[in-house]
Amino acid sequence: MSSAALSVGSLAAGYGGVLALKDVSLTAAPATITVVLGANGAGKTTLLRTVSGLVRPRAGRVLVDDTDLTGRPPEDVARAGVAHVPEGHGVIAELTVEENLRLGAMSWRRDGRNTGRAARAAAVAAACDRFPNLGRRRHKPAAVLSGGERQLLAIARALLARPRVLLLDEPSLGLAPRAVRQVMELISQLRAESGLTILLVEQNARGALAIADQGVVLSLGTVVATADAGTLAADVALRHHYLGY
């Protein structure tokens, strides 16, 4: 049995005739944050989409807690305990905050816990308590939320699926500095408090490495570096060449 919560082995995936991932491998231990870094076009988003089942791999394997999810449809991957927050928040602006949260609770996996209507309502109420800004607007359409609040709503909705592995694609993209700090603090808290394994794609390399346990650097669909976050942050040549700071 593997000790990894998430294991990606020799993954290849792409669109049409173009391979966006080529022989990508990584492992993430339980209750850790792994940040995936690289320039635009490096394959970061494709990696998350392949893990979550939105893109079918052409080679390689994806395992979550030793369960092989390679090529499984997204709904099966979600039921196995993987939640994916895509780039651009992914909330439905026309629905209320509460309705968006209910969508997350609808995807509860069958893990022996109560999944009835009362349990789902209690989970939504708990999310509103945890995120007071969302709670105050729970009956308002998500369209009225700020960019930072929409990102929090997207993460809160994903958490309502009760995942073991959380995939976050550019959660700080387009946010004001204060909102970026809030999102990064939340991600760090989730790892510490909930024991989540988090695979984080970020352009904000400095901020992401500050909260991560390990980092993986992609370039043109291949892994060019894997190390603990502190080692990557201290590698001046690698930072300048691949991370832009």
Sequence and secondary structure as in RCSB ss.txt:
>XXXX:A:sequence
MSSAALSVGSLAAGYGGVLALKDVSLTAAPATITVVLGANGAGKTTLLRTVSGLVRPRAGRVLVDDTDLTGRPPE
DVARAGVAHVPEGHGVIAELTVEENLRLGAMSWRRDGRNTGRAARAAAVAAACDRFPNLGRRRHKPAAVLSGGER
QLLAIARALLARPRVLLLDEPSLGLAPRAVRQVMELISQLRAESGLTILLVEQNARGALAIADQGVVLSLGTVVA
TADAGTLAADVALRHHYLGY
>XXXX:A:secstr
    SEEEEEEEEEETTEEEEEEEEEEE TT EEEEE  TTSSHHHHHHHHTTSS  SEEEEEETTEE TT  HH
HHHHTTEEEE TT    TTSBHHHHHHHHHHT   SSS  SHHHHHHHHHHHHHHSHHHHHTTTSBGGGS HHHH
HHHHHHHHHTT  SEEEEE TTTT  HHHHHHHHHHHHHHHHHH  EEEEE S HHHHHHH SEEEEEETTEEEE
EEEHHHHHH HHHIIIII  
